[in-house]
Amino acid sequence: MRVPLSLMALLAALISTAPVPASAEGGPAWEACVGLTSTPDQRVKACSTVIDTKSESGSRLAGAYCNRGHGLTEKREAALSDLDEAVRLDPGYACAYNNRGRVYSFKRDHDRAIADYDQAIKLDPSLALAYSNRGESRFNKGDLDGAFADFDAAIKRDPNYAMAYANRALVYYRKHDMAHALADYTTRIKLAPDLLAYIDRGNVYRDSEQLDRAAADYGEAIRVAPTDARGWRNRGMIRLYQGDSRGGLSDYDKALQYDPSDVFSWSNRGQAKLRLGDKQGAIADFRKALELKPGLPTAQEQLRKLGAL
């Protein structure tokens, strides 16, 4: 029964890592363009207004391109030309290199991403996010030691940077150092308790065979995000491990309510129904799992045993 580790995709988003000159009034569009609370849509619209009206120049115009590039990146839309322009306008602006590196990272061009993060760090050695982002690219290239060094550097520069702890914890996990992984995930939860924080720590407890603690963390994930299937299906799996078939069935009912496309939830719910004597219900769930993922070995095996394949 598979429950994948969450990836490091939830890195904190960069808005403006290098200060934008504030010597002149910029108006509402400028404030929304560079404001920390603007949504990606608001940022793109506001920065476009700044750029199109030519109300700023020099470093501030570079900031508008950089922040619009950020907004476009968050929307998974083309941002590279904006970030190239930000670099051209202000080659000493760390924000532009860091944000462009993020675009290359999404394109899986990790070498170019690392080169941009290198430049961002050279320009601003205190920029914790650039270290964390470079660590992500190194991790994705399989360089666990390099990734660890970067996440460690990010934490040293910003001890309250929650996602850097989560990223370092994932490296510890891959190195099978569960004690340090748990410590980092616990710090992550103290700084920013959310769905993934509890699921990540729950996964470490699960793989360390501390099932009660894993179930408790998945329960916290459900509490903070009750309509997200991930907390339900993770706890459902633990309940099945612990022999609580009714509890597992109840959790998988919820998981499938919120994510009916998850093949493993159908297969695992079939297991729960089978244990509870509901042969026809189990067959229906295993068939649904095979419909979603033809050839799924666990579903095929169970249907053969049940004489339904």
C-alpha positions in Angstrom: 0.0 0.0 0.0 1.8 3.0 -1.3 1.8 6.5 0.3 4.3 8.6 -1.6 6.5 11.1 0.3 5.5 14.6 -0.5 8.0 16.3 -2.7 9.8 19.5 -2.0 7.6 21.5 -4.4 6.3 23.6 -1.6 9.3 25.8 -1.3 8.5 29.3 -0.1 8.0 31.5 -3.0 10.3 34.4 -3.7 8.7 37.8 -4.0 11.5 40.3 -3.7 14.8 39.0 -2.3 16.8 42.2 -3.0 15.5 45.5 -1.9 13.8 47.5 -4.6 14.7 51.2 -4.4 12.0 53.2 -2.7 13.1 56.7 -3.4 10.0 57.7 -5.3 6.3 57.1 -4.8 5.1 54.3 -7.0 1.3 54.4 -6.6 -1.1 51.5 -6.0 0.1 49.4 -9.0 3.7 49.6 -7.7 2.7 48.7 -4.2 0.7 45.7 -5.4 3.5 44.6 -7.7 6.1 44.4 -4.9 3.7 43.8 -1.9 4.3 40.6 0.1 0.6 39.8 0.3 -0.3 40.0 -3.4 -1.6 36.9 -5.0 0.1 35.7 -8.3 -2.8 37.1 -10.3 -2.6 40.5 -8.5 1.1 40.6 -8.9 1.1 39.9 -12.6 -1.7 42.5 -13.2 0.0 45.2 -11.1 3.5 44.7 -12.4 2.1 44.7 -16.0 0.6 48.1 -15.3 4.0 49.4 -14.0 5.8 48.0 -17.0 3.2 49.1 -19.6 2.8 52.6 -18.3 6.6 53.1 -18.0 6.1 54.6 -14.6 9.4 53.1 -13.3 12.9 52.8 -14.7 16.2 51.3 -13.7 16.3 49.1 -10.7 12.6 49.6 -10.0 11.7 48.5 -13.5 13.9 45.5 -13.0 11.9 44.8 -9.8 8.7 45.0 -11.7 9.9 42.5 -14.3 11.3 40.2 -11.6 8.1 40.2 -9.6 5.9 39.7 -12.6 8.2 36.8 -13.5 7.6 35.5 -10.0 3.8 35.8 -10.4 3.9 34.0 -13.8 6.1 31.3 -12.4 3.6 30.7 -9.6 0.9 30.4 -12.2 3.1 28.0 -14.2 3.1 30.4 -17.1 6.0 31.6 -19.3 8.2 33.8 -17.2 11.7 33.5 -18.6 11.6 36.6 -20.8 10.6 38.8 -17.9 13.4 37.4 -15.8 15.9 37.8 -18.6 14.8 41.4 -18.9 15.2 41.9 -15.1 18.8 40.6 -15.4 19.5 42.9 -18.3 18.2 46.0 -16.6 20.0 45.3 -13.3 22.7 42.6 -13.5 23.4 43.0 -9.8 19.9 42.1 -8.7 19.8 38.8 -6.9 16.1 38.5 -7.1 16.1 38.1 -10.9 18.7 35.3 -10.8 17.0 33.4 -8.0 13.6 33.6 -9.7 15.0 32.7 -13.1 16.7 29.7 -11.5 13.3 28.6 -10.3 12.0 28.7 -13.8 14.8 26.5 -15.0 14.2 24.2 -12.1 10.6 23.8 -13.2 11.9 23.0 -16.7 14.1 20.3 -15.1 17.2 22.2 -16.4 18.9 21.8 -13.1 22.4 22.8 -14.2 21.2 26.2 -15.5 19.1 26.6 -12.3 22.1 26.0 -10.2 24.2 28.5 -12.2 21.5 31.2 -11.5 21.3 30.3 -7.8 25.1 30.5 -7.7 25.0 34.0 -9.1 22.2 35.0 -6.7 24.2 33.8 -3.7 27.3 35.6 -5.0 25.4 38.8 -5.2 23.6 38.3 -1.9 25.3 35.7 0.4 22.6 36.2 3.0 19.8 35.1 0.7 18.5 31.9 2.5 16.0 31.1 -0.2 18.6 30.9 -3.0 20.5 28.3 -0.9 17.3 26.3 -0.4 16.4 26.5 -4.0 19.8 25.5 -5.1 19.6 22.6 -2.6 16.3 21.5 -4.3 18.1 21.4 -7.7 21.0 19.5 -6.3 18.6 17.1 -4.6 16.8 16.5 -8.0 20.2 15.7 -9.6 20.8 13.1 -6.9 23.5 15.2 -5.0 22.3 14.6 -1.5 25.4 15.9 0.2 25.3 19.1 -1.8 21.6 19.5 -1.1 22.1 19.0 2.6 24.9 21.6 2.6 22.6 24.1 1.0 19.6 23.5 3.2 21.9 23.7 6.2 23.2 27.0 4.9 19.7 28.3 4.4 18.8 27.5 8.0 22.0 29.1 9.4 21.0 32.3 7.5 17.3 32.2 8.5 16.7 29.9 11.6 12.9 30.5 11.1 12.8 29.3 7.5 10.3 26.5 7.9 10.6 24.9 4.5 14.4 24.7 4.8 13.9 22.4 7.8 11.4 20.3 5.8 13.9 20.0 2.9 16.8 19.1 5.1 14.5 16.5 6.8 13.9 14.9 3.5 17.6 14.5 2.9 18.0 13.0 6.3 15.1 10.6 5.4 16.8 9.6 2.2 19.9 8.9 4.2 17.8 6.8 6.6 18.7 9.1 9.5 15.2 9.0 11.0 16.1 10.7 14.3 17.3 13.8 12.6 14.5 13.8 10.1 12.0 13.7 12.9 13.8 16.6 14.7 13.7 18.8 11.5 10.1 17.9 10.7 9.2 18.8 14.3 10.8 22.2 14.0 9.0 22.6 10.7 5.7 22.0 12.5 6.5 24.4 15.3 7.3 27.1 12.7 4.5 26.5 10.2 2.1 23.7 11.0 0.2 22.6 7.9 -1.0 19.6 6.0 2.3 18.6 4.5 4.2 19.2 7.7 2.1 16.6 9.5 2.1 14.2 6.6 5.9 14.3 6.2 6.5 13.7 9.9 3.8 11.0 9.9 5.6 9.3 7.0 8.8 9.1 9.1 6.9 7.7 12.1 5.3 5.2 9.7 8.6 4.0 8.3 10.1 3.9 11.8 7.2 1.6 12.8 5.8 4.1 15.3 2.3 3.6 14.0 0.4 5.3 16.8 2.4 8.5 16.3 2.0 8.2 12.5 -1.8 8.0 12.9 -1.8 10.9 15.3 0.1 13.1 12.7 -2.2 12.0 9.9 -5.1 12.9 12.2 -3.6 16.4 12.6 -3.3 16.6 8.8 -7.1 15.9 8.7 -7.8 18.5 11.3 -6.0 21.3 9.5 -7.2 20.2 6.0 -10.3 18.1 6.4 -11.2 18.1 2.6 -7.8 17.0 1.5 -7.7 13.3 0.7 -4.0 12.8 1.8 -4.6 12.8 5.5 -7.5 10.4 5.3 -5.7 7.9 3.0 -2.5 7.9 5.0 -4.4 7.3 8.3 -6.5 4.7 6.6 -3.4 2.8 5.7 -2.1 2.9 9.3 -5.5 1.6 10.5 -5.3 -1.3 8.2 -1.7 -2.0 9.4 -3.0 -2.0 12.9 -5.9 -4.4 12.1 -8.6 -1.7 12.4 -10.5 -2.6 9.2 -13.6 -0.6 10.0 -11.5 2.5 10.8 -9.5 2.0 7.6 -12.7 1.6 5.6 -14.1 4.8 7.1 -10.9 6.7 6.2 -10.8 5.4 2.7 -14.4 6.4 2.2 -13.4 9.9 3.0 -10.3 9.8 0.9 -12.3 8.7 -2.1 -14.9 11.3 -1.5 -12.2 14.0 -1.9 -10.0 12.3 -4.5 -11.8 9.6 -6.5 -8.9 9.3 -8.9 -6.5 7.7 -6.4 -6.0 4.1 -7.5 -4.4 3.0 -4.3 -7.3 4.2 -2.2 -9.6 2.0 -4.2 -7.3 -0.9 -3.9 -6.8 -0.4 -0.1 -10.5 0.1 0.5 -11.0 -3.2 -1.3 -8.6 -4.8 1.2 -10.6 -3.3 4.1 -13.9 -4.6 2.6 -12.5 -8.0 2.0 -11.4 -8.2 5.7 -14.9 -7.2 6.8 -16.5 -9.9 4.7 -17.8 -7.7 1.9 -16.7 -9.8 -1.0 -18.7 -8.0 -3.7 -17.7 -4.6 -2.4 -14.1 -5.6 -2.5 -14.4 -6.9 -6.0 -16.0 -3.7 -7.1 -13.1 -1.6 -5.6 -10.4 -3.8 -7.0 -12.0 -3.5 -10.5 -12.1 0.2 -10.1 -8.4 0.2 -9.2 -7.7 -1.8 -12.3 -9.8 0.5 -14.4 -7.7 3.5 -13.2 -4.4 1.6 -13.4 -4.5 -1.4 -15.7 -2.2 -4.2 -14.6 -2.0 -3.1 -10.9 -0.5 -6.3 -9.4 -2.3 -6.1 -6.0 -5.7 -5.7 -7.5 -5.1 -8.4 -10.1 -3.9 -10.8 -7.4 -6.9 -10.2 -5.2 -9.4 -10.6 -8.1 -7.8 -13.9 -9.1 -8.1 -15.1 -5.6 -11.7 -14.1 -5.5 -12.4 -15.8 -8.8 -13.4 -12.5 -10.4 -10.7 -12.1 -13.0 
